[in-house]
Every structure is written in structure tokens, then in C-alpha cells.
Amino acid sequence: MEIEIQWWTSVIELVSNVGFPIFISLFLLQRMETKLDDVVKALHDLSTVIKSTPL
């Protein structure tokens, strides 16, 4: 509970200091990073399958 309160306090402070657009940009970049990690893993798995398939 205490960590959640600290997180929200940090978020409110961030929004008040740097502005709402910058906060939203950082939030979306963080979400995009996790999706890009999934794409990289899928590409790695695909290349592994392609290498193991005989021609």
C-alpha cells in the first residue's frame, strides 16, 4: 500500500513539474518498449525455426 501511494505521489509530482504531454509521452514509450521486446523475441524464434528447417 505504501509503495502504491509513493508511486502516485511521484506521478503527480512528475505531471506538475514537467507537464502532462511529457508524462503521457514517457508512459507510451514505456508501453512500446515492452511490445518491442516481444517483437524481438518473435523474430529470434522465427530465425531459429528457419535455420532448423531443411531446404
C-alpha positions, -999 to 999 in steps of 0.1 A, spaced: 0 0 0 28 24 9 46 18 -24 14 25 -43 10 58 -25 46 67 -32 41 58 -69 11 81 -72 28 109 -54 57 106 -78 33 106 -108 15 137 -95 48 154 -89 61 145 -124 29 159 -140 31 191 -121 68 196 -128 72 186 -165 36 188 -178 10 164 -189 23 159 -225 57 148 -214 42 124 -188 20 108 -215 50 105 -239 70 87 -212 41 64 -204 36 55 -241 73 49 -246 74 25 -217 45 6 -231 61 5 -265 93 -9 -251 76 -40 -238 59 -46 -271 92 -42 -290 108 -68 -267 80 -92 -277 87 -85 -314 124 -90 -310 117 -124 -292 93 -134 -320 119 -126 -347 146 -145 -328 122 -175 -326 114 -172 -363 151 -171 -373 157 -202 -352 129 -221 -369 141 -210 -403 177 -222 -396 165 -256 -384 142 -262 -414 160 -282 -442 158 -268 -477 
